[in-house]
């Protein structure tokens, strides 16, 4: 068998030359790979980012879907960007911006706003299971937001759904206990094809009513709280996310050649594979430094501002330093990590205990030093 030598991150590897590798071969990163200055560009964002930023401080943005949409909205709003769904308002995409978690429910909002299509029954409920109706004033407010938006950021959460069997209508999340009817309410896992159809229809409606708008699709890395399947939640979550990731990828590949304003932002991919200690002790929510880095990547590539792609090497080095703090000291280092992250972001940190303050200060100094070096 013939071998060839290939170079990856300054190291020479011996690999088989038996099979044709095509014109593009991108290797999976090693630990050494992620320490390289070009790690973000080469291993985390390659092939997905727009050629140039297009979001200015005045660009109207609508962001909603799963809980990760709130992180994007809050970050951009804090940076002074025009996030319409971050303001007070009656629209459900504002009040429940992180509670409309599946592609069926997201599509319902576009069909309701633009086509006045009303589900046959009551399927929209708030965080405390309160019923959200189909008030015309709320619909018009939703339509106003959609008619104004130049950027739609849509975050997908899960592919497990509860639905009404006679009508096929899908609930935002689960069925409220006092509304559950065992004769008609069912649970199932939606398919890749169903989620593809929903995403294609969402894109079609946006192109019909806002033909020049940018569409950014993301997937929340936050796992299921619980599954309604008779299998482990870990396995069910892997399937739920895989269905969404496959559906988005197929829609992107089918659509992108003729629609350059459709984008996938790999927030899920970066959280899952760019860090080793990303989860807090509940194993569902990620540490602030991981979120911050994710949002910095979005800002650098999509937004016109001070943060540049060249700055991301320093930002990633910062986040990985904090990742190592968690690795060394465990979840009890949480307050130190949050304080150091806040210091690195020039935000007033919470007041940790005296020992934690010293550690947070040391880590923050290291981070600022790495940041300054990366910007030279």
N, C-alpha and C positions, 0 to 999 in steps of 0.2 A: 504494500500500500504506500503510495507516494504521500509525503508530508510537505507542507509549506510552512514558512515562518511568517507570522503576522505580528504587528505591533499594536499594543493597546496600553495607553497611558504610560508610555515610556518603557514598557516591559515587552520582551519578545516572547511570543507564544508559538508552540508547535501545534499545528492542526492538520486535519486530513484534507487532502486535495482530491479525494475520490469523487466528490459531488460538486456540481456547478453551483456557485454561490450567488449568481446573479450580479447585477451592477451595484446593488446596495446591500451592504452587510453591516448591521449595527449590533455590537456585542452587548450582552447583559453586564451591568457594572459589577465590579468587585469592590471590596472595602477601599482599596487603593484608588479606584476610579472616582469614588465619591469625595475623595480628598483633593482631587485635581481642580485647578482654577476654572476649568471649562466644564465641570460636572453638570451644572444646571443646564447649560445649552446643549451639551452632548448627550446627557442621559435622562433628563427629566422633561425637557420641553421640545426637543428636536421634532420638527415636522408638524407641530400643532399651532405655532404662534403666528399671528398676522405679520405681514412684512413691515408694517409701521403702526404706531399707536394711532387710534382714531377717536378716543374719548377725551374731550376737553372738559373743563370745569362747568361748562354750560350745557353739555350734551344731556338730554333727558334720558334717564335710565329707569327701567322697570325691572325689578328683581324679585322673584318669588319661587315657591316650590317647597323643597324640603328644608330642614333646619339649617343646612349650610348656607342657604340664601341669606339668612340673617347676618352671618359673618361677613359676607361680601358687601351687603348693604351698609352695615355699620362701619366697616373699614373705609369704604369709598366716601360715605357721608362725612366721617371724621376728617378725611383729607380734603373736604370742600367740594366734592363732586355732586352733581345734581341728581340724586336718587329720589325719584318721584314717590316710590313706595315706602320711603323712609319718613315721609311727612304724615301728619295726622290726616285721616280721611275715612270715609265710610266704605270704600271698596274692600272687598274681602282679600284681595291680593296685597292690601296694605295691612289690614287687621290680622290676617292669617297668613302672612307672607311666608312663614316657615311651617305651615300646617297643611299644605295642599301637596301631598307627598308622592302621588303616583301620576303617571302620564295621562290616565283617564280623567282624573280630577283637574289636572292642569289644562287639558284640552277643553273641559267643560267651561272654564272661565273665558276662554277665547270664543267659544261658540255662543255662550250666553251674551257676552259683551257685544260682539259684532253681528251675530245672526239672530239674536233674541231667542235662542233655543233654550227652552226651560225643561229640566228633567221632570219626569212624571212621578213625583213623589218627593220625599224629604231626605236628602242625602248629604247635605252640607251642615256640619256641626263644629262648634268651637272646641277650645281646649277642655272645657268643663262639660262637654256634651250638649251645650246649649244649641238650639236650632237656628240656623241661618236661612232665612227665606230667600225669595226671589224678588225682592223689592225693586221696583223700576228705577227709583232714584239711585240705588246702589249700582244697578246695571249701567246706568248712564255715566256715573262716576268712574266705573271700571272702563267703560268705552273711552271716556275722556283721557284716562291715563294711557290706554293702548294707542289711541289716535295721536298722542303727543310723543310717545317714546321713539327715540332713535336707536336705542340699544335695549334688547331684551336679554336678561340673564335668567336662564331657567335651570333650576337645580332639581335633579331627580333623586328620590329617596329610596323607594322600594318597589318590588314587583308583586308582592303579596297583596291581594285585594279582597275586600268584602263587597258583595254586590246583591242587587235585587233580581232574583231569577226571572220573574215575569217580564220585567222591562229591560233587564241587562244593565241598568244604571249602576254606577260604582260610587261607593262612599269615599269621602275624603280620606278617612282612615278606617277605624272600626265602626261597628254599629253600637249606638248608645244602648245600655242595658234595658232601659225602659221602652225602647223602640224595637227591640229584637223580636222578629216573628219567624219562628222555626219553619213555618210553612213556605217562606219565600226568600229568606236571607241566607246566602251561601258564602263560603270562603273558597278561594282557590289561588293558585300561583299563575299569574298571567305569563304569556309566552313572549319570546323574542319578537315574533311576527306581529303580535298585538301591539307591543310597545313601539315597534317600527311604524306601524300604521298611524298610531297616535302622533308620533313625532313628525311624520311626513305631513299629517293634516295640520298640525300646529304651524309648521313652516309654510304650508300653502296659504293658510289664513293670514299670517303675517305678511306674506308676499302680496296677497290680494289687497290688504288694507294699508300696509306700511311697506311698500316694495323696496325702499332703500334702507330699511333698518338693518342693523347688525343683530344676529342671533347668536348668543353664546350659551352653549349647553354644558353643564357641569353635573357631576354625580357626587352626592354627599358620601363621605367615607364613614359617617356615623352608622354603626351596626344597628340591626333590629334590637329593640328592647326585649321582645319576645316573639316567638313564632306560633302560629296557630296550626302548624303541621305537626304530625306525630313523630318528629325527628328532632335531633338536637338543634338548638338555636344557632350554634356555630355553623353547622352544615347548611341550615336553611338560609342564613345570612349570606354565605358564600354563593349560593345559588341565586338569591335575590339580586345581589350586586352584579353577578356575572351576566344575568339576563339583561340588565340595564346597560352594562358596558358593551355587550355584544350588539344590542339594538342601536345604541348611539354610534358605534363604529360602522355598522352597516349603512345607516342613514348617511353618515358623513361621507363614506366612500361612494355611495350612489349619487349623492347630491352635490358634493363639493366641486366637481369639475365644471358645473354650470352655475354655482352659487358661491362666489368667493366671500360673501358676507355671512356665511354660516361657519361658526367656529366651535371647536371643542376645547375647553380648558381643563387640563388633566389634574384637577385638585385631588380627586380620588387616588390617582396613580402616584402623585408626589407624596401624599400622606402615608399611603400603604408601603411604598417601596423606597422612599427617600430618607427614612428614619428607622431607628431600631427601638426607640423607647417613646413612641408618640402618644401612647394612651395613658390617661390618668388611671387611678386605681379602680374605677368602674369599668375600664376597658371599652368605653363607648365614646368618651369625649377626649379630644386631643389637647395637648398642652398649648398654652398661649404662643410659645415660640414657634411651634409648628404651624399654627394658624397664621401668625404674623408673616412668616416666610411665604406661605401660600399666597397671601394677599399681596405681598411685595412683588412676587412673580407676576401676578395679574396686573398690578399697577405699572410695572416696568415695560411690559409688552403691549398692553392695551391702552394705557392712559398717557396723555401728554402732560408731563410734569417734570419734576426735578429728579425723580428716581429713574435711573437708566439700567439697561440690560447689563452693562459693565459692572454695576453695583451689586449684582446678584451673587457674585462669587463671595463677597464679604458678608452679605446677608445669610447665605447658606452656611458659611463658616461660623457665623454667630449662632445660628440655630443648632448646628451640630455640636458646638461646645456645650450648649445647654442640654442637648440630648445625652451627652456623656455625663453631665452632672446627675441626671436621673439614673443613668446606668450605675454610677458609682455609689450613690447615696440613697437610691430608692425613692418611693413616693413621698417620704417624709421631707424630701428636698423641695417639695412643691412650692412652698412660700419663697424659697431662695430663687428658684427658677423664674417665678412670676416677677419677683422684684428685679432680678437681673435683666429680664426681658423688658420690663418697663423702663429701666435705666438706659438700656441700649436704644430704646425708642424715644428717648427724651420725654418720657411721661413720668409724672411723680409716682414713685412706687409705693405700695402699702408699707407700713412700718413693721418689719419682721422683728423677731427677737434679736438680742444683741449679737449672738453667734451667727445667726442667719444674715444679719446686716453686713457683717464682715465678709462672709462668703459671697453674698450677693454683690458687694462692692468689688471684690477681687475678680469675679467672673465678668462683671460689667466692664471693668477696666480692660480685661483681655479682649472682650468683644469689641470695644471701641477702638482698640489698637488694631485688631484684624480688619475692622471696617475702614479705618484710615489708610491702612496699607493697600487694601483692595481698590481704593479710590485714586491712588497715585498713578 
